[in-house]
Amino acid sequence: MRKTEDTYLHKGLRNQLVAVLKEKGITDEGVLTAIGMIPRHFFLDSAFDKIAYEDRAFPIAANQTISQPYTVAYQTQLLKVKKGDKVLEIGTGSMYQTTILAAMGAEVYTIERQEELASRTSQYIFKDQFPNVHFFFGDGFLGLPQFAPFDKIIITAAAPNVPEKLWEQLKVKGLMVIPVDESASAQRMLRLTKKKDGLAKQESFEEFSFVPMLQGKSQG
Ligand code: SAH
């Protein structure tokens, strides 16, 4: 990410993006406020400066992507984030989704498997503003048992299934928002609520297309 100017032009484009997301059905005021506040162009290469507020995914390093704003808004809305929620995010990527969660007051634990991306988190420019973000380099399939249980878990890569270790790290009454493979190119967004007996109540939402959730760490 890069610290650059946040001009009136950027702010205007950001307001337009918020209007687009409202039109597409996003209603959570907390989500819309956070997207209106966080400069998305900071999370992208300078080449994308003028198009950073289009509702599109863009490439970042290590052949990964920054999720489309609609996808970020959609997943965050399903997660029903409240101030103080302890949230585990799988797939730090550009740190944009991470920052939206932090701006909403969540205590965020986020894991990235690509070393190139994970190493950039030490330069997080919102470190002082959002001390409530904790970055980890590792395999998201394993979660963070040392910090469990979590109120909410969000997976931002295409999952082959619901990873058992992550399910174990979710509190009873906790929510997991996860895009699960339905075909080679599409995932169904699911929201799972952990019942008292440990089983899941499952709700199904729209289809999305994510980069794959992969096993193990990728170094170099
Ligand atoms: N939330 C990110 C989305 C990035 S794309 C953003 O808004 O920018 C998904 C990310 O998940 C990629 O960076 C990819 O490397 C990461 N990822 C895939 N499998 C993973 C795993 N098992 N553990 C941790 N991160 C993983």
Residues whose N, C-alpha, C, O or C-beta is under 5 A from the ligand:
A	BS01	SAH	Q64 T65 I66 S67 I90 G91 T92 G93 S94 M95 Y96 Q97 I111 E112 R113 Q114 G138 D139 G140 F141 T156 A157 V211 P212 M213 L214 Q215
